[in-house]
């Protein structure tokens, strides 16, 4: 049996990708074009204004979601509820494009930051309800600040998927062991 519903995994993956646009030395959401590329990659639907104000709002949301990611589950609940309240979330089952039934909790014409925030919040609700908050992790590499979602069976994933962090750390550990011999 899967850990989370497919739409929850999709939303959590998009949440990881959104947060990680701000974790490297070069911000991945500097321009409106960067935001458009992110939304296309994540296959995000609904109205997009494509304005600097919308970009600013999404960057503020990213900062807020990054803070929530770093909280314990019980401390995150009020923040998750706040995201849902501020967007006036009203969950509904929808089917569009090539997606099967999934939950939308805002209208397609709601602001982009409300829709992104609500989608992230709804996915985090499932994480809290499943008591799986410990699957929301930060890369164990000291040189990386990326976050990742650990869907491994034994919760053992330590490194992000965006680089060679795991390989680099394994080589470092191997060399350290060889230096001792």
Secondary structure, 3 states (H helix, E strand, C coil): CCCCCHHHHHHHHHHHHHHHCCCCCCCCCCCHHHHHHHHHHCCCCCCCCCCHHHHHHHHHHHHHHHHHHCCCHHHHHHHHHHHHHHCCCCCEEECCCCCCCEEECCCCCCCHHHHHHHHHHHHHHHHHHCCCHHHEEECCCCCCCCEEECCCCCCCCCCCCCCCHHHHHHHHHHHHHHHHC
